[in-house]
């Protein structure tokens, strides 16, 4: 059943009434449960907590976006988080979401959800390091959740970064150590926002990403 209470805080950041957003999220939840038996999309223990652990956790990123953010790139989309809930919240606007996911069955799932819910989503069925940035365009925002540590994420994100691109990345308690490690190889400006849904989690905002010169 839809749990409006956990997504209500993000109502003002959605492009349509929260009840309509909740109805699409409920459809998404049913598709997730159906496909879970075919492809492991989320951890089994979180499937029963999908509204808090996945939907609200994803929608909180909308609160960190800007009105002129139009193109979103999600790397390693997996079961669709955070990109698909963000696309559901943005439905009816001119925002476009490009999802990169190499696993064929997950690609089929993502395309199925996007098609059934009428989302402005493109799914690319390849690894990010096999994807030409000219194919995606320069994103305003890059997202990723539970994919890799910061040094590797920086390497995967860098080819897509433009001068005004920002990355909004879900991270856990290890984010300080990861940022220290990535800082040895990459220049990046960092802003940390505490997660609304995970007491130990944060959203890491990365700007001005580029590799450091090797002397």
C-alpha positions as CSV (number, residue, x, y, z in Angstrom):
1,X,0.0,0.0,0.0
2,X,1.1,3.5,-0.7
3,X,2.6,5.4,2.2
4,X,2.0,9.0,1.6
5,X,3.5,10.1,4.9
6,X,7.1,9.2,3.9
7,X,6.9,11.0,0.6
8,X,4.8,14.0,1.6
9,X,7.9,16.0,2.6
10,X,8.9,16.1,-1.0
11,X,5.6,17.1,-2.4
12,X,6.7,20.7,-3.1
13,X,9.5,19.4,-5.3
14,X,7.3,17.2,-7.5
15,X,5.7,18.4,-10.7
16,X,2.2,17.2,-9.9
17,X,0.0,16.3,-6.9
18,X,1.6,13.9,-4.4
19,X,-1.4,11.6,-4.8
20,X,-0.6,11.1,-8.5
21,X,3.1,10.5,-7.6
22,X,2.1,7.9,-5.0
23,X,-0.2,6.1,-7.5
24,X,2.7,5.7,-9.9
25,X,5.1,4.7,-7.1
26,X,2.6,2.0,-6.1
27,X,2.6,0.7,-9.7
28,X,6.4,0.7,-9.6
29,X,6.4,-1.2,-6.3
30,X,4.2,-3.9,-7.9
31,X,6.5,-4.2,-10.9
32,X,9.5,-4.4,-8.6
33,X,7.9,-7.2,-6.6
34,X,7.0,-9.1,-9.8
35,X,10.4,-8.8,-11.4
36,X,12.3,-9.5,-8.1
37,X,11.8,-13.2,-8.6
38,X,13.5,-13.0,-12.0
39,X,16.3,-10.6,-11.3
40,X,17.6,-9.5,-7.9
41,X,16.8,-5.8,-8.1
42,X,16.9,-4.8,-4.4
43,X,18.0,-6.7,-1.3
44,X,15.3,-9.0,-0.1
45,X,15.1,-7.6,3.4
46,X,14.3,-4.1,2.0
47,X,11.5,-5.1,-0.4
48,X,9.0,-4.8,2.4
49,X,10.3,-1.3,3.2
50,X,10.3,0.0,-0.3
51,X,8.5,3.3,0.5
52,X,11.1,4.4,3.1
53,X,14.3,2.6,2.0
54,X,13.9,3.2,-1.7
55,X,11.2,5.7,-2.7
56,X,11.7,8.4,0.0
57,X,15.4,7.8,-0.1
58,X,15.3,8.6,-3.9
59,X,12.9,11.5,-3.8
60,X,15.0,13.4,-1.2
61,X,17.4,14.1,-4.0
62,X,14.7,16.2,-5.8
63,X,14.9,18.6,-2.9
64,X,18.6,19.3,-3.8
65,X,17.9,19.9,-7.5
66,X,17.5,23.4,-9.1
67,X,14.6,24.6,-11.2
68,X,16.8,24.8,-14.3
69,X,18.1,21.2,-14.0
70,X,16.8,19.5,-17.1
71,X,19.0,16.5,-18.0
72,X,19.8,13.8,-15.4
73,X,22.2,11.0,-15.8
74,X,22.1,8.0,-13.5
75,X,25.1,5.6,-13.5
76,X,24.6,2.0,-12.5
77,X,20.8,2.2,-12.2
78,X,20.1,-1.3,-11.0
79,X,16.5,-1.5,-9.8
80,X,16.1,2.2,-10.8
81,X,17.1,4.1,-7.6
82,X,17.2,7.0,-7.3
83,X,16.4,7.8,-11.0
84,X,13.0,6.3,-11.5
85,X,11.3,7.8,-8.4
86,X,12.8,11.1,-9.4
87,X,11.4,10.7,-12.9
88,X,8.0,9.8,-11.4
89,X,8.2,12.9,-9.2
90,X,9.2,15.0,-12.3
91,X,6.5,13.5,-14.6
92,X,4.8,16.3,-16.6
93,X,7.9,18.5,-16.6
94,X,10.6,18.8,-19.3
95,X,13.1,16.9,-17.2
96,X,14.7,14.0,-19.0
97,X,16.5,11.0,-17.3
98,X,19.1,8.9,-18.9
99,X,19.9,5.6,-17.0
100,X,23.0,3.6,-17.7
101,X,22.8,-0.1,-16.7
102,X,24.8,-3.0,-18.2
103,X,22.8,-6.0,-16.9
104,X,20.3,-7.1,-19.6
105,X,17.5,-8.2,-17.3
106,X,17.7,-5.0,-15.3
107,X,17.6,-3.0,-18.5
108,X,14.4,-4.8,-19.5
109,X,12.9,-4.0,-16.1
110,X,13.9,-0.3,-16.3
111,X,12.4,0.0,-19.8
112,X,9.3,-1.8,-18.7
113,X,8.7,0.6,-15.8
114,X,9.4,3.7,-17.9
115,X,7.1,2.5,-20.7
116,X,4.2,1.5,-18.4
117,X,4.3,4.7,-16.4
118,X,5.0,7.0,-19.3
119,X,8.2,8.4,-18.0
120,X,10.6,10.7,-19.8
121,X,13.4,8.1,-19.5
122,X,16.1,6.7,-21.8
123,X,17.9,3.5,-20.7
124,X,21.3,2.7,-22.1
125,X,22.2,-1.0,-21.8
126,X,26.0,-0.6,-21.4
127,X,28.6,0.2,-18.8
128,X,29.2,3.8,-18.2
129,X,32.9,3.4,-19.4
130,X,31.6,2.0,-22.6
131,X,29.2,4.9,-23.2
132,X,30.1,7.9,-25.3
133,X,29.3,11.2,-23.5
134,X,28.1,12.5,-26.9
135,X,25.3,10.0,-26.8
136,X,24.0,11.2,-23.4
137,X,24.6,15.0,-23.7
138,X,26.1,17.0,-20.9
139,X,24.0,16.4,-17.8
140,X,23.0,19.0,-15.3
141,X,22.9,16.3,-12.5
142,X,24.6,12.9,-12.2
143,X,23.2,10.5,-9.7
144,X,24.3,7.1,-8.4
145,X,23.4,4.9,-5.4
146,X,25.2,1.9,-4.0
147,X,27.5,1.5,-7.0
148,X,31.1,2.0,-6.1
149,X,33.5,3.9,-3.8
150,X,34.2,7.6,-4.6
151,X,37.6,7.1,-6.4
152,X,35.9,4.8,-8.9
153,X,32.8,6.9,-9.2
154,X,34.9,9.9,-10.0
155,X,36.6,8.0,-12.8
156,X,33.2,6.9,-14.2
157,X,31.6,10.3,-13.9
158,X,34.4,12.5,-15.2
159,X,33.8,12.0,-18.9
160,X,30.2,13.2,-18.6
161,X,31.0,16.3,-16.5
162,X,30.5,19.7,-17.9
163,X,31.4,23.0,-16.3
164,X,28.0,23.3,-14.6
165,X,27.4,19.6,-13.9
166,X,26.8,18.5,-10.3
167,X,26.8,15.0,-8.9
168,X,24.3,14.0,-6.1
169,X,25.5,10.7,-4.7
170,X,24.0,8.6,-1.9
171,X,26.8,7.6,0.5
172,X,27.1,6.0,3.9
173,X,29.3,6.4,7.0
174,X,32.4,5.6,4.9
175,X,32.0,8.9,2.9
176,X,34.7,10.8,4.7
177,X,37.3,8.1,4.0
178,X,36.2,7.7,0.4
179,X,36.4,11.5,-0.2
180,X,39.9,11.5,1.2
181,X,40.9,8.7,-1.1
182,X,39.3,10.3,-4.2
183,X,40.9,13.6,-3.3
184,X,44.4,12.1,-3.9
185,X,43.5,11.6,-7.6
186,X,40.7,14.0,-8.3
187,X,39.9,17.7,-7.7
188,X,36.3,18.1,-6.5
189,X,34.4,20.6,-4.5
190,X,32.2,18.8,-2.0
191,X,29.0,19.7,-0.1
192,X,27.5,17.2,2.4
193,X,23.8,16.9,3.2
194,X,22.5,14.5,5.8
195,X,20.2,11.8,4.6
196,X,16.5,12.1,5.6
197,X,16.1,8.3,5.6
198,X,19.4,6.8,6.8
199,X,20.8,8.0,10.1
200,X,24.3,7.2,8.9
201,X,23.8,8.3,5.3
202,X,24.5,11.5,3.4
203,X,24.0,12.9,-0.1
204,X,27.4,14.0,-1.4
205,X,27.3,16.9,-3.9
206,X,30.3,17.0,-6.2
207,X,31.1,20.0,-8.5
208,X,34.2,21.0,-10.5
209,X,35.4,17.5,-11.0
210,X,38.6,17.0,-12.9
211,X,41.7,14.8,-12.5
212,X,44.8,16.0,-10.8
213,X,47.9,16.5,-12.8
214,X,50.6,13.9,-12.3
215,X,54.0,15.5,-11.8
